[in-house]
Amino acid sequence: MASVGLAPIKSLDKYKEVVKGGYELIDTIDKNKMQEIELLKRFISTKEFVVGTAVGILAGLISGYLLHLFIASSTP
């Protein structure tokens, strides 16, 4: 890394070189691996949704049962 001082236009060639390298990196992305990662992300999201829903239903059932016990035991 070098200071360009008062003439930043000198760094333009270096900038173009870096951008070209970035485009070359983007071109080397493995499409099959990206597809596998996307499928894994969808699977994890679906799994989180199903587990969250199941936990929510179970918590609702438990709280309903406990509420029923509380109300039934406090009725004279």
Number of C-alpha atoms within 10 A of each C-alpha: 3 5 8 10 8 7 8 9 11 11 13 10 10 11 12 11 11 12 12 12 12 11 10 11 10 10 10 8 10 9 10 9 10 11 11 11 12 12 12 12 12 12 12 12 12 12 12 12 12 12 12 12 12 12 12 12 12 12 12 12 12 12 12 12 12 12 12 12 11 11 10 10 9 8 6 4
